[in-house]
Amino acid sequence: MIWRISLGVLLLATLSLVGGLALEYQHFLKTPLSVSGPRAVVEIPRGTSLNALTHDLVQRGILARPYYFVALAYRKGQQSSIKAGEYAVTPDMTPSAFLDHIVSGKVIQYDLTIVEGRTFRQALAVLDAQEALTGEPLSQLSDDALMERLGRPGMHPEGLFFPDTYRFPRHMARLALLKQTMRRMDRILEEAWEDREPNLPFSTPYEALIMASIIEKETAVAAERPQIGGVFVRRLRMGMRLQTDPTVIYGLGEQFDGNLRRADLRADTPYNTYVIDGLPPTPIALPGRGAIRAAVRPAAGDSLYFVAKGDGTHAFSRTLQEHNRAVRRYILSKP
């Protein structure tokens, strides 16, 4: 009789313990992780085990019951599915949600913006300044060395990289992101070229890219880009020189001090469109989608000249006489 009573007490104690643990486990599942502030950042290096991650979470005060977290991972069959990377933990995130998060690989993404109209070298400086990227500074490489690494040996780099905002995870290589911008430009230029207007005065996508870069530098007003493209296309068709200041400035390079002089318009460079016929040898900047489209789909019309009005827009003229009047009005401030 005494044996039977002892066995019953032990069974009741065991059931009570199991029931208590089950309730505690359910409470653990529903309780958000301990995060102070809007978020905590957890970085999981490549090769990190579940136990090592759990220990780190406990050390940081994010997780209170490590054995339950390990049990949860095994119950869900995710103990070996954790992906390396940098993750955000928010105050409302439960252990189960966090586990799903790090198994899905939804790592923190950083933004990097390459602005339309910037030069290739200016874009490299932006990449080098982003601390979340890895790899050697790209600005230290020569153009030839860089294009060799990108798989385009012998090509001039200007204009080949699409300006946009790119998202990437921490530890992505600078060279890999730069290659992504190059492939993006390849796709966008190819699509634009397939949709080009017939009988353009240039015969390759690369020449269209050169034209697009000039349009990009001439105006920041989206609505004007097709008009400016139309002016340049008509000039090329008529055998007129483009006579555009941005190409001159690009050709001067570091010699340009911010003030374009008459002597500069006579400078002997391959980019001086006051001196050379046709297009310069390479793009002069990184054109955006609008400028690329304006190059292959220029606006119809009869204007051959334009001058800046001082408010960001331009006055367009059909004849040199009209253009000279516009210059006097907007540049020389004469009626």
C-alpha positions in Angstrom: 0.0 0.0 0.0 2.8 2.4 0.9 4.5 1.6 -2.5 1.4 2.4 -4.4 1.0 5.7 -2.6 4.6 6.7 -3.3 4.2 5.8 -7.0 1.1 7.9 -7.2 2.8 10.9 -5.6 5.8 10.5 -8.0 3.5 10.3 -11.0 1.5 13.4 -9.9 4.8 15.3 -9.3 6.1 14.3 -12.8 2.9 15.3 -14.5 2.9 18.6 -12.6 6.5 19.2 -13.7 5.8 18.4 -17.3 2.7 20.5 -17.3 4.6 23.4 -15.7 7.3 23.1 -18.3 4.7 23.0 -21.1 3.1 26.1 -19.8 6.4 27.8 -19.4 7.4 26.8 -23.0 4.1 28.2 -24.4 4.8 31.5 -22.5 8.3 31.6 -24.0 6.9 31.2 -27.5 4.5 34.1 -27.0 6.9 36.5 -25.3 8.8 38.9 -27.6 12.6 38.9 -27.4 14.1 41.6 -25.1 15.1 44.5 -27.3 15.7 48.1 -26.1 15.1 50.7 -28.6 13.5 50.4 -32.1 15.7 47.4 -33.0 18.8 45.4 -32.2 21.2 44.1 -34.8 22.4 40.5 -34.7 25.2 39.5 -37.0 25.6 35.8 -37.6 29.0 34.9 -39.1 29.3 32.2 -41.6 29.5 28.7 -40.0 27.8 29.8 -36.7 26.1 26.9 -34.9 22.7 27.1 -33.2 24.3 26.7 -29.8 26.8 29.5 -30.5 24.1 31.8 -31.7 21.9 31.0 -28.7 24.8 31.8 -26.4 25.4 35.1 -28.1 21.7 36.1 -27.8 21.8 35.2 -24.0 25.0 37.2 -23.5 23.4 40.3 -25.1 20.3 39.9 -23.0 18.0 39.3 -26.0 17.1 35.8 -25.1 16.3 34.6 -21.6 15.7 30.8 -22.0 18.2 29.3 -24.4 17.2 25.7 -24.0 13.7 26.6 -25.1 15.0 28.3 -28.2 17.2 25.3 -29.1 14.2 23.0 -28.5 12.1 25.3 -30.8 14.6 25.0 -33.6 14.7 21.3 -33.4 10.9 21.0 -33.2 10.6 23.1 -36.4 13.5 21.2 -38.1 15.4 24.4 -38.5 18.4 23.7 -36.3 20.8 23.5 -39.3 19.1 26.0 -41.6 20.3 29.3 -40.1 21.8 31.6 -42.7 24.7 33.9 -42.1 24.1 37.7 -42.3 23.1 40.7 -40.4 19.6 40.7 -39.0 17.3 43.2 -37.3 15.5 42.2 -34.1 12.4 44.3 -33.3 10.7 44.6 -29.9 7.6 42.8 -31.2 9.5 39.8 -32.5 8.8 36.4 -30.8 11.4 33.7 -30.7 9.6 31.7 -33.4 9.4 34.8 -35.7 13.1 35.5 -35.1 14.0 31.9 -36.0 11.9 32.1 -39.2 13.7 35.4 -40.0 17.2 34.0 -39.8 16.3 30.9 -41.6 14.7 32.9 -44.5 17.9 35.0 -44.9 16.0 38.3 -44.7 19.2 40.2 -43.8 19.4 44.0 -43.3 19.7 45.8 -46.6 21.8 49.0 -47.1 21.1 51.7 -49.7 23.6 53.2 -52.0 22.7 55.9 -54.5 24.6 56.7 -57.7 23.3 60.0 -59.0 22.4 60.5 -62.6 25.0 62.7 -64.4 27.9 61.9 -62.1 31.1 60.6 -63.6 32.4 57.1 -63.3 35.1 58.2 -60.9 32.5 60.0 -58.7 30.5 56.8 -58.5 33.6 54.9 -57.4 34.1 57.4 -54.6 30.5 56.7 -53.4 31.2 53.0 -53.4 34.4 53.4 -51.5 32.7 55.6 -48.9 30.1 52.9 -48.0 31.5 51.2 -44.9 29.1 48.2 -45.2 30.8 47.1 -48.4 34.0 45.1 -48.4 37.1 44.8 -50.7 39.8 47.2 -51.7 39.0 50.8 -52.6 38.0 50.9 -56.2 39.3 54.5 -56.7 42.8 53.2 -56.3 42.6 51.0 -59.4 43.4 52.3 -62.8 40.6 52.3 -65.4 42.4 49.5 -67.3 42.8 47.3 -64.2 39.2 47.9 -63.1 37.7 47.0 -66.5 39.9 43.9 -66.6 38.4 42.7 -63.3 34.9 43.5 -64.6 35.5 41.3 -67.6 35.5 44.2 -70.1 39.3 44.6 -70.9 40.2 47.5 -73.1 36.9 49.4 -72.6 36.6 52.9 -71.4 34.6 52.8 -68.1 32.7 56.1 -68.5 29.0 55.8 -68.9 28.8 52.0 -68.5 27.3 51.9 -65.0 23.6 52.6 -64.4 22.9 55.4 -61.9 20.2 54.4 -59.4 19.6 53.4 -55.7 20.9 49.9 -55.0 20.2 47.7 -52.0 22.8 45.3 -50.7 23.7 43.3 -47.5 26.7 44.0 -45.3 29.9 42.5 -46.5 29.0 42.6 -50.2 32.1 43.2 -52.3 32.4 46.7 -53.9 33.4 45.1 -57.1 30.3 42.8 -57.1 28.0 45.8 -56.6 29.8 47.7 -59.4 29.4 44.8 -61.7 25.6 44.8 -60.9 25.4 48.4 -62.0 27.2 47.6 -65.2 24.9 44.7 -66.0 21.9 46.9 -65.2 23.1 49.4 -67.8 23.6 46.6 -70.3 20.0 45.6 -70.0 18.5 49.1 -70.0 20.6 50.2 -73.0 19.7 47.0 -74.9 16.0 47.5 -74.3 16.2 51.2 -75.3 18.1 50.3 -78.5 15.5 47.8 -79.5 12.9 50.5 -79.2 14.8 53.2 -81.0 13.5 55.5 -83.6 14.5 54.5 -87.2 17.2 56.4 -89.1 19.1 57.8 -86.1 22.4 59.4 -87.0 24.4 56.9 -85.0 24.6 53.1 -85.5 25.4 51.4 -82.3 24.0 51.2 -78.7 27.4 52.6 -77.5 27.0 55.7 -79.6 23.4 56.1 -78.2 25.0 55.9 -74.7 27.4 58.7 -75.6 24.5 60.9 -76.8 22.5 60.0 -73.7 25.4 61.2 -71.4 25.5 64.5 -73.2 21.7 65.0 -72.8 22.0 64.1 -69.1 24.6 66.7 -68.5 22.7 69.4 -70.4 19.5 69.4 -68.4 18.1 68.1 -65.1 14.5 68.8 -66.4 13.0 65.5 -67.5 10.6 67.1 -69.9 13.4 68.8 -71.8 15.5 65.8 -72.5 13.7 64.7 -75.6 13.9 68.3 -76.9 17.6 68.5 -76.4 18.0 65.0 -77.9 16.1 66.3 -80.9 18.4 69.3 -81.3 21.5 67.1 -81.2 20.1 64.5 -83.6 19.1 67.2 -86.1 22.6 68.7 -85.8 24.3 65.4 -86.5 22.0 64.8 -89.5 22.9 68.2 -91.0 26.6 67.8 -90.3 26.6 70.6 -87.7 28.9 70.3 -84.7 27.3 69.6 -81.4 29.0 72.5 -79.7 28.0 71.5 -76.2 29.9 72.8 -73.1 29.7 69.6 -71.0 31.9 67.7 -73.5 34.5 70.5 -73.4 34.5 70.4 -69.6 34.9 66.6 -69.5 37.8 66.9 -71.9 39.6 69.5 -69.8 39.5 67.1 -66.8 41.2 68.4 -63.7 42.3 71.6 -65.6 38.7 72.8 -65.4 38.4 75.3 -62.6 34.7 75.9 -62.8 34.9 78.8 -65.2 34.6 77.9 -68.9 36.6 80.4 -71.0 36.6 81.1 -74.8 40.1 79.6 -74.9 38.7 76.4 -73.6 36.3 76.2 -76.5 39.3 76.0 -78.7 41.1 73.4 -76.6 42.5 70.5 -78.6 40.9 67.5 -76.9 38.9 64.6 -78.4 35.9 65.8 -76.4 35.8 69.4 -77.6 32.6 69.3 -79.8 33.3 72.9 -80.8 36.3 71.5 -82.7 35.5 67.9 -83.6 32.7 66.7 -85.9 30.2 64.2 -84.6 30.1 62.5 -81.2 33.0 62.5 -78.7 34.8 59.1 -78.4 33.1 58.0 -75.1 30.3 59.0 -72.8 31.0 61.9 -70.5 28.8 60.8 -67.5 26.5 58.2 -66.3 23.1 58.8 -67.9 19.8 57.7 -66.4 16.8 56.0 -68.1 15.2 59.3 -69.2 18.3 60.5 -71.0 18.8 57.1 -72.7 15.3 57.2 -74.0 15.7 60.8 -75.2 18.8 59.7 -77.2 16.9 56.9 -79.0 13.5 58.6 -79.1 14.3 62.3 -79.6 11.4 64.8 -79.9 10.5 66.0 -83.4 10.8 69.6 -84.2 13.0 72.2 -86.0 15.0 73.8 -83.2 18.8 73.7 -83.6 19.9 75.8 -80.6 19.1 76.2 -77.0 20.4 78.4 -74.1 20.0 78.2 -70.4 17.4 80.6 -69.0 18.8 80.7 -65.5 16.0 78.8 -63.8 17.0 75.3 -64.8 15.2 75.3 -68.1 16.2 76.3 -71.6 15.0 78.5 -74.5 15.0 76.7 -77.8 15.5 78.4 -81.2 15.2 77.5 -84.8 17.7 79.9 -86.2 21.0 81.4 -85.2 19.4 84.8 -85.2 16.8 83.7 -82.7 19.4 82.0 -80.6 21.6 85.1 -80.4 18.5 87.1 -79.2 18.0 84.5 -76.5 21.6 84.6 -75.5 21.4 88.4 -75.1 18.2 88.1 -73.1 19.2 85.2 -70.8 23.0 85.4 -70.7 24.0 88.9 -71.4 20.8 90.4 -69.8 20.1 92.6 -72.8 16.6 93.2 -74.4 
